[in-house]
């Protein structure tokens, strides 16, 4: 990983931009604090040219509460803006400073470790520190802060009393030591048969900081991935250190929560997620901030939790796009945790059923060790995988390549229903999300906005409607503009129609749907057909008896560099929920022969990741190199790329119109956006991202052209 530039270095293109807020009224008569009268503040503003430290004076009446890390309100260009007080110093480059307007929260929510992490993340992603801090620090709940400040004052008074007694010759000397946290009980090892696993756990327990990439085998039962992660955290807790575990969504978070309860003492960890609501989230955040709790589990924002004495950071399924922040600077949880590991010297555990190319890069460079199960262990713990494209299956069923549900898949489901639930994974939600003309096969489009037409049920009733996926307009009299035919056919079949067809094929078996806005976390451990879209597969208590992986070809044919990697990840996540082959578990994948199908049949995610990363390294594609996308108007994007003055090692492609955008009309505002791609090695990544940050700030300050979106390491740009 590249080292970020020093945060103390002023951006070169911002020289000479001095804000008016630094000039104070000499006749204000404000009495300042005697010690460290200058407060350095990070302003909460999305403007790139304000991504810097601003100095303010500290009035005497705010001296006690204006401590590093608190939230403040300041005057800036005639406006009241919020910010964080980063530090207090004795002098400033400016002789006249505006005083702080208000300290509206005396709780130091921004710790030195977190502000340093925010600077590193902003430097890596070519973003602003303020944008990162909006994710790192949860919204304030004033009612909770009163109790926090009261407890903090009592602790300080007790420490002061203990120090005074010690100086007077009493028995108490120095601050009152906090009670050590209760010891964890990891239990029997869940990593038996995994290479390097025992060494990894032993180093964690001894206080070392190993780095590893785990390829987990099962997703249910006592030996599942969430129990393995909980055991690793328990070993870390034995050394007296804290830990952070980040998962993609709430379903995974609930699984981790239940696993932690089995090996960690009560109240030794908290959950940090926005879905808990502002009150519970902020309460848990304050518990971590106070040092009462040192173990945190949660979604993306949990990566910034102010854990004291951090010993382990863990990311589950880093290939899931839910780990990517949807707002600028679009940081990935994995990258945040890796930066934090380097800054604080913590151990790292990247875990998943499959292995992403980014994790493979960590293994290939020797930065992390692989935790992979031996072949005998993998065979005994995973299901039997059958490919309908296999030559043996093709001889038995010549039409298997044409059928969406081949005979082998149907027979597997019928026999497995006698033993338990059967999982059916489909690619899309809805009823028939894509339609075409029955005669000429031309894609059916809306007459109002030219959007694609789809079939859906009206409020769950039996009536089927044809509507536009873009504008929602109902189409009652379709006529193909090419051939004039008025009948439609489904190009793809969604989860709703799949559930309907399977319900007819197995009339005596209940059908459970998990897709769209109705995603289920668990299903009963009894015979049932569970139709789920990719990523929405519920967990069965004792595993599924079988799984049918449909629509594999449509997943593999997506126009994306990561289509194969992502498809294998989704397949393996579903297959890991099936019982082992020794218990009759079977997985049937319906897709043409490919390296992804072969990797699934062999259950070899490490081999596939190694092959994929080697190919990308030869072609100089991410993650073998880093990538940045510049998006905006054609002239602005071209001017931005030209002004960067990039090194020769940077490969520039573009500008080109974005794929899938409609061409504009006579109005120039309707012109499609353009994008330029920059490919650059990790060795010069810090220089390139710093240049992009500086240019963004300079253009914003001078109001040059339209804004250009800068996004680093986007997974959907190629």
PyMOL commands that set and color helices and strands:
alter all, ss='L'
color gray80, all
select helices_A, chain A and resi 12-14+20-22+48-50+60-62+112-125+129-136+142-167+197-205+225-238+250-263+274-276+278-290+300-304+321-323+333-344+357-364+375-381+391-396+407-416+495-505+552-556+563-575+581-583+595-602+605-619+634-643+668-670+682-702
alter helices_A, ss='H'
color red, helices_A
select strands_A, chain A and resi 38-43+53-57+71-76+79-89+102-105+211-215+242-246+269-272+295-298+310-316+347-352+369-371+384-387+422-426+434-437+453-457+464-468+488-492+511-514+522-523+529-533+539-540+546-549+586-589+626-632+651-657+674-680+709-712
alter strands_A, ss='S'
color yellow, strands_A
deselect
rebuild
show_as cartoon
